[in-house]
Amino acid sequence: MAEQPIRYEVVDSVAWLTINRPEARNALNNAVRTGLIDAVLRFNDDDAAKVLVLTGVGDKAFCAGGDLKEMAQNALKVPPKDFAPQFGRNIDVAKPTIAAVNGVAFAGGFLLAQQCDLVVAAEHATFAVSEVKVGRGSPWATPLSWLVPRALPCKSC
């Protein structure tokens, strides 16, 4: 049986939502995007879960962004608005969320992290708006001017 692209597990009232595609640096393909939405809906309905922690398998990548191979196969030039789950925009999240960034968070992976209520990053974590390197637009960068100044004071906490 193939591994699930998203793992959902509740431990001590914490829902662990883990992107499980280490062979692709936890890139967002259709199965991952669908799995994320399903897992967030499950979290919203799960009375035992009080907070959600979003992370990726391994220590190399939280999420490397969209799966460029799948996007090329599907001739996807411009992702539609609902291409990736965006908390509060195309999917509601009823409880607090934490991104546990354990490696690269590039492009859409950066989006997943920045939309959480709190981001906790490993010392080796790297964040990047990398779409320009592959000739794509960067809609995830739009909220950075609002989000980053608010987050910087927390670095000294």
Sequence and secondary structure as in RCSB ss.txt:
>XXXX:A:sequence
MAEQPIRYEVVDSVAWLTINRPEARNALNNAVRTGLIDAVLRFNDDDAAKVLVLTGVGDKAFCAGGDLKEMAQNA
LKVPPKDFAPQFGRNIDVAKPTIAAVNGVAFAGGFLLAQQCDLVVAAEHATFAVSEVKVGRGSPWATPLSWLVPR
ALPCKSC
>XXXX:A:secstr
    SEEEEEETTEEEEEE  GGGTT B HHHHHHHHHHHHHHHH TT  EEEEEESSSSEEE  B HHHHHHTT
 SS  TTSS  BTTTB   S EEEEE SEEETHHHHHHHTSSEEEE TT EEE  GGGGT   GGGTTHHHHHHH
HGGGGG 
